[in-house]
């Protein structure tokens, strides 16, 4: 995913990775658009993990961030589709 975002490769938007926001470190963030990109692997499936993700999302939304969440599988198997969906999300056409 980083190869698709770094160097302003997504519509000229600047993303940074592993960025701290409050008590959390997000996978990627575009600060100017207040968009967080979270990539979920297999560790996001138990009740405890889902509850933790919910608390994290609530905190980030309270800080005025929008969250684009995608799975590892989608990134590995359909990166072009993920990029298109993220761009639509950024432009307010999805999510």
MMTF fields as JSON, N, C-alpha, C and O atoms, coordinates in Angstrom:
{
  "mmtfVersion": "1.0.0",
  "mmtfProducer": "UNKNOWN",
  "numBonds": 379,
  "numAtoms": 380,
  "numGroups": 95,
  "numChains": 1,
  "numModels": 1,
  "chainsPerModel": [1],
  "groupsPerChain": [95],
  "chainIdList": ["A"],
  "bondAtomList": [4, 2, 8, 6, 12, 10, 16, 14, 20, 18, 24, 22, 28, 26, 32, 30, 36, 34, 40, 38, 44, 42, 48, 46, 52, 50, 56, 54, 60, 58, 64, 62, 68, 66, 72, 70, 76, 74, 80, 78, 84, 82, 88, 86, 92, 90, 96, 94, 100, 98, 104, 102, 108, 106, 112, 110, 116, 114, 120, 118, 124, 122, 128, 126, 132, 130, 136, 134, 140, 138, 144, 142, 148, 146, 152, 150, 156, 154, 160, 158, 164, 162, 168, 166, 172, 170, 176, 174, 180, 178, 184, 182, 188, 186, 192, 190, 196, 194, 200, 198, 204, 202, 208, 206, 212, 210, 216, 214, 220, 218, 224, 222, 228, 226, 232, 230, 236, 234, 240, 238, 244, 242, 248, 246, 252, 250, 256, 254, 260, 258, 264, 262, 268, 266, 272, 270, 276, 274, 280, 278, 284, 282, 288, 286, 292, 290, 296, 294, 300, 298, 304, 302, 308, 306, 312, 310, 316, 314, 320, 318, 324, 322, 328, 326, 332, 330, 336, 334, 340, 338, 344, 342, 348, 346, 352, 350, 356, 354, 360, 358, 364, 362, 368, 366, 372, 370, 376, 374],
  "bondOrderList": [1, 1, 1, 1, 1, 1, 1, 1, 1, 1, 1, 1, 1, 1, 1, 1, 1, 1, 1, 1, 1, 1, 1, 1, 1, 1, 1, 1, 1, 1, 1, 1, 1, 1, 1, 1, 1, 1, 1, 1, 1, 1, 1, 1, 1, 1, 1, 1, 1, 1, 1, 1, 1, 1, 1, 1, 1, 1, 1, 1, 1, 1, 1, 1, 1, 1, 1, 1, 1, 1, 1, 1, 1, 1, 1, 1, 1, 1, 1, 1, 1, 1, 1, 1, 1, 1, 1, 1, 1, 1, 1, 1, 1, 1],
  "groupList": [{"groupName": "UNK", "atomNameList": ["N", "CA", "C", "O"], "elementList": ["N", "C", "C", "O"], "formalChargeList": [0, 0, 0, 0], "bondAtomList": [1, 0, 2, 1, 3, 2], "bondOrderList": [1, 1, 2], "singleLetterCode": "X", "chemCompType": "L-PEPTIDE LINKING"}],
  "groupTypeList": [0, 0, 0, 0, 0, 0, 0, 0, 0, 0, 0, 0, 0, 0, 0, 0, 0, 0, 0, 0, 0, 0, 0, 0, 0, 0, 0, 0, 0, 0, 0, 0, 0, 0, 0, 0, 0, 0, 0, 0, 0, 0, 0, 0, 0, 0, 0, 0, 0, 0, 0, 0, 0, 0, 0, 0, 0, 0, 0, 0, 0, 0, 0, 0, 0, 0, 0, 0, 0, 0, 0, 0, 0, 0, 0, 0, 0, 0, 0, 0, 0, 0, 0, 0, 0, 0, 0, 0, 0, 0, 0, 0, 0, 0, 0],
  "groupIdList": [1, 2, 3, 4, 5, 6, 7, 8, 9, 10, 11, 12, 13, 14, 15, 16, 17, 18, 19, 20, 21, 22, 23, 24, 25, 26, 27, 28, 29, 30, 31, 32, 33, 34, 35, 36, 37, 38, 39, 40, 41, 42, 43, 44, 45, 46, 47, 48, 49, 50, 51, 52, 53, 54, 55, 56, 57, 58, 59, 60, 61, 62, 63, 64, 65, 66, 67, 68, 69, 70, 71, 72, 73, 74, 75, 76, 77, 78, 79, 80, 81, 82, 83, 84, 85, 86, 87, 88, 89, 90, 91, 92, 93, 94, 95],
  "secStructList": [7, 2, 2, 2, 2, 4, 4, 4, 6, 5, 6, 6, 5, 7, 7, 3, 3, 3, 3, 3, 3, 6, 6, 3, 3, 3, 3, 3, 3, 3, 6, 6, 6, 6, 3, 3, 3, 3, 3, 3, 7, 6, 6, 1, 7, 1, 2, 2, 2, 2, 2, 2, 2, 2, 2, 2, 2, 2, 2, 2, 2, 2, 6, 6, 7, 3, 3, 3, 3, 3, 3, 2, 2, 2, 2, 2, 2, 7, 2, 2, 2, 2, 2, 2, 2, 2, 2, 2, 2, 2, 6, 6, 1, 7, 7],
  "xCoordList": [0.828, 0.0, 0.871, 0.57, 1.949, 2.808, 3.336, 3.467, 3.638, 4.146, 3.102, 3.459, 1.833, 0.76, 0.508, -0.082, 0.947, 0.649, 1.849, 1.687, 3.035, 4.207, 4.494, 4.094, 5.19, 5.572, 4.39, 4.459, 3.307, 2.094, 1.534, 1.044, 1.608, 1.16, -0.351, -0.861, -1.069, -2.534, -3.065, -3.283, -3.266, -3.86, -3.112, -3.719, -1.81, -1.006, -1.118, -0.571, -1.818, -2.018, -0.81, -0.232, -0.445, 0.693, 0.207, -0.564, 0.652, 0.388, 1.68, 2.763, 1.559, 2.676, 2.248, 1.055, 3.213, 2.879, 3.308, 4.189, 2.653, 2.948, 2.972, 3.975, 1.832, 1.734, 0.958, -0.145, 1.522, 0.815, -0.291, -0.083, -1.46, -2.585, -3.107, -3.71, -2.879, -3.249, -2.541, -1.338, -3.287, -2.654, -2.476, -2.022, -2.825, -2.795, -1.739, -1.352, -1.283, -0.427, -1.202, -1.498, -1.527, -2.317, -1.39, -0.228, -1.914, -1.107, -0.648, 0.544, -1.611, -1.316, -2.283, -3.412, -1.827, -2.714, -2.369, -1.203, -3.411, -3.287, -3.784, -4.989, -2.855, -3.222, -4.043, -4.97, -3.724, -4.453, -5.915, -6.764, -6.219, -7.598, -8.21, -9.388, -7.42, -7.853, -8.438, -9.532, -7.666, -8.087, -7.049, -5.855, -7.532, -6.706, -6.992, -8.149, -5.94, -6.069, -5.593, -4.446, -6.472, -6.155, -6.228, -7.205, -5.205, -5.163, -5.278, -4.434, -6.331, -6.633, -6.173, -6.452, -5.47, -5.077, -5.952, -7.057, -5.464, -6.217, -6.448, -7.302, -5.708, -5.843, -6.979, -6.99, -7.91, -9.044, -10.36, -11.299, -10.426, -11.617, -12.281, -13.452, -11.577, -12.208, -13.05, -12.91, -13.918, -14.764, -13.918, -14.227, -12.866, -11.994, -11.307, -11.229, -10.815, -10.136, -11.107, -10.765, -12.311, -13.322, -13.726, -13.934, -13.835, -14.169, -13.039, -13.296, -11.816, -10.67, -10.668, -10.422, -10.94, -11.031, -12.134, -11.972, -13.243, -14.359, -13.956, -14.232, -13.301, -12.832, -11.84, -11.897, -10.943, -9.945, -10.628, -10.288, -11.586, -12.311, -13.084, -13.105, -13.707, -14.443, -13.509, -13.848, -12.334, -11.356, -10.929, -10.916, -10.579, -10.11, -11.197, -10.914, -12.423, -13.528, -13.738, -14.06, -13.559, -13.676, -12.581, -12.731, -11.491, -10.41, -10.603, -9.703, -11.781, -12.179, -11.533, -11.433, -11.097, -10.561, -11.66, -12.541, -11.588, -12.407, -11.51, -10.301, -12.116, -11.327, -11.685, -12.85, -10.665, -10.793, -10.137, -8.926, -10.94, -10.462, -10.509, -11.493, -9.425, -9.313, -8.552, -7.805, -8.737, -8.044, -6.713, -6.511, -5.827, -4.561, -4.811, -4.131, -5.782, -6.08, -6.432, -5.957, -7.275, -7.629, -6.393, -6.25, -5.509, -4.297, -3.433, -2.928, -3.263, -2.414, -3.042, -2.338, -4.347, -4.994, -5.636, -5.918, -5.875, -6.578, -6.128, -6.957, -4.841, -4.319, -4.914, -5.217, -5.082, -5.672, -7.094, -7.474, -7.864, -9.225, -9.231, -10.085, -8.282, -8.163, -7.813, -8.39, -6.894, -6.516, -7.714, -7.949, -8.471, -9.658, -10.686, -11.259, -10.918, -11.881, -11.413, -12.22, -10.119, -9.584, -9.721, -10.094, -9.431, -9.581, -11.025, -11.293, -11.964, -13.384, -13.756, -14.526, -13.212, -13.452, -12.921, -13.606, -11.703, -11.108, -11.964, -12.153, -12.475, -13.261, -14.702, -15.508, -15.007, -16.345, -17.404, -18.596, -16.998, -17.942, -18.213, -18.98, -17.577, -17.794, -17.555, -16.944, -18.058, -17.788, -18.715, -18.613],
  "yCoordList": [-1.189, 0.0, 1.251, 2.238, 1.187, 2.362, 2.745, 3.932, 1.767, 2.077, 2.835, 3.586, 2.648, 3.349, 4.748, 5.583, 5.014, 6.296, 7.242, 8.461, 6.687, 7.547, 8.435, 8.139, 9.519, 10.415, 11.085, 11.426, 11.275, 11.94, 11.226, 11.871, 9.901, 9.111, 8.989, 8.597, 9.316, 9.248, 10.673, 11.369, 11.09, 12.387, 13.556, 14.582, 13.412, 14.483, 14.667, 15.623, 13.762, 13.88, 13.334, 12.314, 14.022, 13.59, 12.681, 13.102, 11.454, 10.485, 10.222, 10.234, 9.986, 9.514, 8.198, 7.917, 7.399, 6.09, 6.019, 6.751, 5.11, 4.877, 6.204, 6.575, 6.904, 8.25, 8.215, 7.672, 8.789, 8.792, 9.846, 11.005, 9.415, 10.31, 9.939, 8.881, 10.801, 10.481, 9.213, 9.065, 8.292, 7.062, 5.987, 4.881, 6.302, 5.315, 5.674, 6.833, 4.651, 4.841, 4.276, 3.083, 5.162, 4.735, 4.255, 4.654, 3.394, 2.851, 3.963, 4.104, 4.751, 5.855, 6.991, 6.764, 8.218, 9.365, 10.432, 10.677, 11.049, 12.261, 13.368, 13.537, 14.115, 15.125, 16.252, 16.747, 16.665, 17.79, 17.459, 18.35, 16.196, 15.767, 15.099, 14.742, 14.928, 14.272, 12.892, 12.552, 12.105, 10.744, 9.747, 9.866, 8.778, 7.694, 6.451, 6.122, 5.772, 4.5, 3.412, 3.427, 2.476, 1.362, 0.067, -0.183, -0.74, -2.029, -3.119, -3.247, -3.896, -4.928, -6.298, -6.714, -6.98, -8.356, -9.296, -8.939, -10.476, -11.508, -11.156, -11.759, -10.2, -9.859, -8.883, -8.227, -8.775, -7.87, -8.631, -8.175, -9.792, -10.613, -11.063, -11.443, -11.034, -11.473, -10.342, -9.186, -10.679, -9.664, -8.576, -7.392, -8.96, -7.981, -7.073, -5.859, -7.665, -6.876, -5.93, -4.78, -6.407, -5.557, -4.415, -3.288, -4.707, -3.657, -2.627, -1.427, -3.086, -2.177, -1.304, -0.101, -1.902, -1.139, -0.089, 1.026, -0.438, 0.505, 1.694, 2.84, 1.427, 2.524, 3.419, 4.645, 2.782, 3.52, 4.411, 5.586, 3.849, 4.617, 5.775, 6.877, 5.534, 6.604, 7.739, 8.912, 7.392, 8.409, 9.213, 10.444, 8.506, 9.186, 10.083, 11.199, 9.605, 10.436, 11.664, 12.74, 11.512, 12.655, 13.687, 14.858, 13.257, 14.17, 14.682, 15.298, 14.424, 14.887, 14.123, 14.645, 12.902, 12.071, 11.187, 10.717, 10.972, 9.946, 8.731, 8.858, 7.545, 6.314, 5.465, 5.148, 5.105, 4.188, 2.891, 2.839, 1.846, 0.566, -0.466, -0.567, -1.229, -2.233, -3.426, -3.281, -4.579, -5.773, -5.98, -5.499, -6.709, -7.103, -7.817, -7.563, -8.703, -9.483, -8.569, -8.768, -7.551, -6.61, -5.887, -5.702, -5.482, -4.779, -5.684, -5.255, -6.937, -7.856, -8.322, -8.522, -8.491, -9.072, -8.049, -8.364, -6.826, -5.847, -4.429, -3.579, -4.17, -2.862, -1.747, -0.668, -1.996, -0.964, -0.621, 0.549, -1.634, -1.398, -0.653, 0.203, -0.974, -0.276, 1.186, 2.071, 1.451, 2.834, 3.604, 4.743, 3.001, 3.666, 3.949, 5.037, 2.966, 3.152, 4.233, 5.029, 4.262, 5.284, 6.668, 7.62, 6.789, 8.084, 8.543, 9.724, 7.633, 7.974, 8.409, 9.351, 7.726, 8.068, 9.471, 10.28, 9.754, 11.073, 12.157, 13.228, 11.885, 12.878, 12.971, 13.74, 12.167, 12.236, 11.475, 11.692, 10.587, 9.823, 8.436, 7.658, 8.137, 6.833, 7.008, 7.981, 6.031, 6.02, 6.895, 6.992],
  "zCoordList": [0.0, 0.0, 0.0, -0.671, 0.762, 0.835, -0.544, -0.845, -1.376, -2.721, -3.542, -4.449, -3.239, -3.959, -3.408, -4.093, -2.182, -1.546, -1.467, -1.533, -1.328, -1.092, -2.295, -3.421, -2.029, -3.123, -3.803, -4.984, -3.062, -3.595, -4.827, -5.754, -4.831, -5.98, -6.094, -7.143, -5.037, -5.103, -5.248, -4.257, -6.478, -6.787, -6.148, -5.839, -5.948, -5.391, -3.884, -3.335, -3.211, -1.767, -1.011, -1.388, 0.05, 0.862, 1.98, 2.842, 1.962, 3.022, 3.772, 3.188, 5.063, 5.864, 6.49, 6.607, 6.889, 7.464, 8.919, 9.372, 9.637, 11.048, 11.816, 12.426, 11.764, 12.328, 13.644, 13.693, 14.711, 15.996, 16.033, 15.674, 16.475, 16.732, 18.105, 18.284, 19.062, 20.437, 20.872, 20.661, 21.483, 21.976, 20.888, 21.183, 19.658, 18.575, 17.536, 17.389, 16.821, 15.657, 14.473, 14.415, 13.529, 12.37, 11.266, 11.201, 10.399, 9.314, 8.37, 8.096, 7.876, 6.959, 7.259, 7.695, 7.019, 7.196, 6.164, 5.853, 5.651, 4.857, 5.771, 5.961, 6.331, 7.329, 6.722, 7.362, 5.51, 4.924, 4.646, 4.668, 4.386, 4.158, 5.387, 5.377, 6.442, 7.686, 7.404, 7.852, 6.642, 6.299, 6.797, 6.519, 7.528, 8.045, 7.205, 6.942, 6.793, 6.079, 7.032, 7.48, 7.339, 8.215, 7.416, 6.71, 7.529, 6.842, 7.891, 8.778, 7.771, 8.757, 8.283, 7.158, 9.158, 8.907, 9.703, 10.11, 9.92, 10.628, 12.092, 12.741, 12.617, 14.037, 14.305, 15.347, 13.41, 13.586, 13.487, 12.834, 14.138, 13.958, 15.248, 15.225, 16.368, 17.615, 18.197, 17.796, 19.136, 19.765, 20.426, 20.295, 21.126, 21.783, 20.767, 20.96, 19.694, 18.662, 17.966, 17.689, 17.684, 17.062, 17.991, 17.542, 19.281, 20.255, 20.328, 20.428, 20.277, 20.285, 19.035, 19.119, 17.874, 16.625, 16.713, 16.216, 17.337, 17.472, 18.333, 17.98, 19.468, 20.34, 19.602, 19.689, 18.884, 18.107, 17.068, 16.93, 16.345, 15.325, 15.952, 15.404, 17.079, 17.757, 18.155, 17.997, 18.672, 19.047, 17.82, 17.85, 16.735, 15.534, 14.945, 14.51, 14.93, 14.426, 15.303, 14.799, 16.599, 17.515, 17.248, 17.596, 16.635, 16.249, 14.818, 14.247, 14.245, 12.897, 11.751, 10.641, 12.001, 10.928, 10.358, 11.078, 9.043, 8.396, 8.23, 8.035, 8.308, 8.3, 7.093, 6.856, 6.343, 5.221, 5.656, 5.872, 5.784, 6.288, 5.166, 4.434, 5.046, 4.002, 4.577, 5.545, 3.994, 4.485, 3.745, 2.631, 4.408, 3.782, 2.462, 1.467, 2.464, 1.257, 0.096, -1.022, 0.361, -0.708, -1.24, -2.449, -0.346, -0.768, -1.638, -2.676, -1.214, -1.967, -3.279, -4.269, -3.286, -4.471, -5.4, -6.556, -4.916, -5.738, -5.391, -5.064, -5.46, -5.086, -5.946, -5.436, -7.237, -8.1, -7.647, -7.612, -7.305, -6.82, -5.491, -5.261, -4.615, -3.329, -3.574, -2.94, -4.468, -4.792, -5.327, -4.921, -6.228, -6.783, -5.694, -5.643, -4.823, -3.737, -2.765, -2.284, -2.476, -1.586, -2.21, -1.524, -3.469, -4.138, -4.128, -3.904, -4.366, -4.287, -2.869, -2.687, -1.875, -0.47, -0.175, 0.449, -0.625, -0.41, -1.05, -0.471, -2.228, -2.95, -2.452, -2.974, -1.427, -0.843, -1.598, -1.378, -2.485, -3.293, -2.72, -3.287, -1.591, -0.951, 0.532, 0.973, 1.304, 2.738, 3.494, 4.717]
}
